Amino acid sequence: MAGHLDDHWPAWLGDLTITRQDDGTSTLTGTVADQGQLHGVLAGIRDIGATLLSVRALPTEEPPRAG
């Protein structure tokens, strides 16, 4: 996201972790359970007037499959 977000926004944006980058942007990271929660986070970003620069899905560890 463009700009540095204040510490009170993570709870409002689904308890994501905010990392302030040296280039003046903020990175939000965390687990989003499903598309509904993702849409809620995106709506929250829109509602606070922040500029979203990109969205990326990162690999997660999957439990071993039985069988």
N, CA, C and O of each residue as an XYZ file, in Angstrom:
268
protein
N       0.830     -1.152      0.000
C       0.000      0.000      0.000
C       0.883      1.225      0.000
O       1.988      1.213      0.541
N       0.385      2.281     -0.612
C       1.114      3.539     -0.612
C       0.980      4.176      0.769
O      -0.105      4.189      1.350
N       2.080      4.701      1.286
C       2.068      5.377      2.580
C       2.268      4.421      3.740
O       2.224      3.201      3.584
N       2.488      5.007      4.909
C       2.656      4.224      6.130
C       1.351      4.251      6.914
O       0.812      5.320      7.201
N       0.847      3.072      7.257
C      -0.379      2.965      8.044
C      -0.057      3.031      9.528
O       0.993      2.560      9.965
N      -0.966      3.619     10.302
C      -0.822      3.678     11.753
C      -1.097      2.309     12.370
O      -1.679      1.433     11.731
N      -0.668      2.139     13.626
C      -0.787      0.854     14.312
C      -2.225      0.444     14.618
O      -2.467     -0.735     14.881
N      -3.185      1.359     14.597
C      -4.559      0.989     14.949
C      -5.314      0.322     13.800
O      -6.403     -0.206     14.024
N      -4.780      0.328     12.588
C      -5.501     -0.235     11.442
C      -5.529     -1.762     11.375
O      -6.497     -2.293     10.829
N      -4.550     -2.511     11.884
C      -4.610     -3.968     11.719
C      -5.893     -4.596     12.253
O      -6.455     -5.477     11.601
N      -6.367     -4.174     13.407
C      -7.589     -4.758     13.963
C      -8.775     -4.474     13.056
O      -9.684     -5.296     12.941
N      -8.770     -3.332     12.422
C      -9.863     -2.951     11.535
C      -9.768     -3.675     10.199
O     -10.772     -3.827      9.503
N      -8.578     -4.119      9.840
C      -8.352     -4.784      8.554
C      -8.135     -6.284      8.718
O      -7.446     -6.891      7.898
N      -8.696     -6.888      9.738
C      -8.613     -8.336      9.888
C      -7.384     -8.816     10.621
O      -6.931     -9.938     10.393
N      -6.827     -7.989     11.503
C      -5.645     -8.352     12.295
C      -4.451     -8.755     11.440
O      -3.711     -9.673     11.793
N      -4.268     -8.080     10.335
C      -3.094     -8.303      9.499
C      -1.904     -7.577     10.112
O      -2.077     -6.611     10.855
N      -0.712     -8.034      9.807
C       0.511     -7.402     10.291
C       0.929     -6.319      9.315
O       0.985     -6.550      8.107
N       1.223     -5.134      9.840
C       1.686     -4.021      9.010
C       3.199     -3.918      9.136
O       3.735     -3.878     10.243
N       3.880     -3.876      8.008
C       5.317     -3.621      7.972
C       5.529     -2.353      7.164
O       5.144     -2.280      5.996
N       6.139     -1.359      7.785
C       6.423     -0.101      7.094
C       7.758     -0.234      6.367
O       8.783     -0.523      6.984
N       7.738     -0.026      5.074
C       8.929     -0.177      4.245
C       9.680      1.154      4.149
O       9.090      2.221      4.317
N      10.988      1.079      3.879
C      11.818      2.279      3.756
C      11.405      3.164      2.586
O      11.702      4.359      2.581
N      10.721      2.589      1.591
C      10.330      3.375      0.415
C       9.022      4.140      0.618
O       8.499      4.735     -0.323
N       8.495      4.125      1.846
C       7.282      4.873      2.136
C       5.999      4.095      1.935
O       4.914      4.667      2.031
N       6.097      2.800      1.657
C       4.907      1.967      1.500
C       4.711      1.107      2.750
O       5.589      1.031      3.609
N       3.563      0.471      2.835
C       3.262     -0.472      3.914
C       2.898     -1.813      3.299
O       2.214     -1.877      2.277
N       3.361     -2.880      3.932
C       3.013     -4.231      3.512
C       2.123     -4.838      4.581
O       2.459     -4.819      5.765
N       0.982     -5.378      4.160
C       0.081     -6.093      5.059
C       0.261     -7.581      4.815
O       0.212     -8.031      3.670
N       0.467     -8.348      5.875
C       0.594     -9.796      5.733
C      -0.275    -10.481      6.777
O      -0.522     -9.940      7.855
N      -0.726    -11.665      6.441
C      -1.522    -12.442      7.373
C      -2.335    -13.478      6.639
O      -2.320    -13.548      5.410
N      -3.039    -14.274      7.399
C      -3.867    -15.326      6.834
C      -5.279    -14.809      6.624
O      -5.886    -14.221      7.519
N      -5.787    -15.041      5.425
C      -7.167    -14.699      5.091
C      -7.879    -16.022      4.841
O      -7.484    -16.790      3.963
N      -8.921    -16.283      5.609
C      -9.560    -17.601      5.614
C     -10.270    -17.951      4.316
O     -10.250    -19.106      3.891
N     -10.897    -16.966      3.684
C     -11.680    -17.267      2.487
C     -11.909    -15.988      1.681
O     -11.463    -14.907      2.065
N     -12.611    -16.135      0.560
C     -12.845    -14.986     -0.310
C     -13.667    -13.909      0.369
O     -13.442    -12.721      0.139
N     -14.610    -14.304      1.198
C     -15.423    -13.328      1.911
C     -14.576    -12.436      2.800
O     -14.776    -11.221      2.835
N     -13.622    -13.036      3.526
C     -12.742    -12.253      4.383
C     -11.835    -11.367      3.542
O     -11.581    -10.219      3.908
N     -11.344    -11.883      2.419
C     -10.507    -11.081      1.528
C     -11.275     -9.861      1.034
O     -10.742     -8.751      1.027
N     -12.519    -10.060      0.622
C     -13.334     -8.932      0.160
C     -13.532     -7.912      1.277
O     -13.555     -6.708      1.019
N     -13.677     -8.385      2.514
C     -13.800     -7.477      3.651
C     -12.550     -6.646      3.859
O     -12.636     -5.446      4.119
N     -11.384     -7.277      3.745
C     -10.116     -6.551      3.883
C      -9.982     -5.516      2.769
O      -9.604     -4.372      3.022
N     -10.290     -5.917      1.540
C     -10.194     -4.983      0.413
C     -11.168     -3.819      0.577
O     -10.834     -2.681      0.248
N     -12.362     -4.093      1.081
C     -13.332     -3.020      1.330
C     -12.825     -2.084      2.417
O     -13.014     -0.871      2.330
N     -12.179     -2.642      3.443
C     -11.611     -1.815      4.502
C     -10.518     -0.902      3.983
O     -10.442      0.263      4.374
N      -9.673     -1.421      3.108
C      -8.614     -0.607      2.500
C      -9.238      0.525      1.694
O      -8.777      1.665      1.749
N     -10.283      0.206      0.951
C     -10.997      1.232      0.187
C     -11.600      2.279      1.125
O     -11.493      3.480      0.875
N     -12.232      1.816      2.200
C     -12.937      2.714      3.112
C     -12.016      3.694      3.825
O     -12.430      4.810      4.140
N     -10.770      3.295      4.085
C      -9.848      4.226      4.739
C      -9.144      5.123      3.726
O      -8.356      5.991      4.100
N      -9.429      4.912      2.449
C      -8.873      5.770      1.406
C      -7.432      5.465      1.053
O      -6.744      6.302      0.469
N      -6.967      4.268      1.403
C      -5.584      3.894      1.101
C      -5.470      3.456     -0.359
O      -6.437      2.988     -0.959
N      -4.281      3.617     -0.912
C      -4.011      3.198     -2.284
C      -3.374      1.820     -2.264
O      -2.278      1.638     -1.733
N      -4.065      0.856     -2.844
C      -3.575     -0.517     -2.921
C      -2.659     -0.639     -4.131
O      -3.061     -0.327     -5.252
N      -1.428     -1.092     -3.907
C      -0.456     -1.216     -4.992
C      -0.438     -2.613     -5.598
O      -0.251     -2.753     -6.806
N      -0.626     -3.650     -4.785
C      -0.660     -5.017     -5.312
C      -1.214     -5.967     -4.257
O      -1.240     -5.658     -3.066
N      -1.657     -7.133     -4.730
C      -2.128     -8.217     -3.866
C      -1.445     -9.484     -4.349
O      -1.407     -9.758     -5.548
N      -0.905    -10.259     -3.413
C      -0.205    -11.492     -3.763
C      -0.602    -12.608     -2.818
O      -0.712    -12.403     -1.609
N      -0.815    -13.779     -3.370
C      -1.029    -14.977     -2.548
C       0.324    -15.632     -2.323
O       1.066    -15.876     -3.274
N       0.639    -15.914     -1.083
C       1.896    -16.574     -0.749
C       1.616    -18.033     -0.424
O       0.547    -18.361      0.090
N       2.573    -18.913     -0.720
C       2.362    -20.329     -0.412
C       2.228    -20.536      1.094
O       2.871    -19.851      1.889
N       1.396    -21.478      1.462
C       1.235    -21.841      2.867
C       1.629    -23.294      3.037
O       1.638    -24.070      2.082
N       1.951    -23.643      4.259
C       2.280    -25.039      4.542
C       0.983    -25.819      4.644
O       0.085    -25.452      5.402
N       0.891    -26.889      3.883
C      -0.286    -27.744      3.941
C       0.031    -28.967      4.780
O       1.137    -29.503      4.706
N      -0.939    -29.416      5.584
C      -0.691    -30.630      6.371
C      -0.533    -31.833      5.453
O      -1.132    -31.872      4.378
N       0.268    -32.820      5.863
C       0.443    -34.020      5.029
C      -0.890    -34.729      4.829
O      -1.732    -34.769      5.726
N      -1.060    -35.280      3.648
C      -2.290    -36.015      3.325
C      -2.195    -37.447      3.824
O      -1.159    -38.100      3.700
N      -3.283    -37.913      4.383
C      -3.334    -39.306      4.850
C      -3.520    -40.229      3.650
O      -4.185    -39.869      2.678
N      -2.944    -41.393      3.721
C      -3.246    -42.312      2.662
C      -2.121    -43.032      2.120
O      -2.288    -43.842      1.208
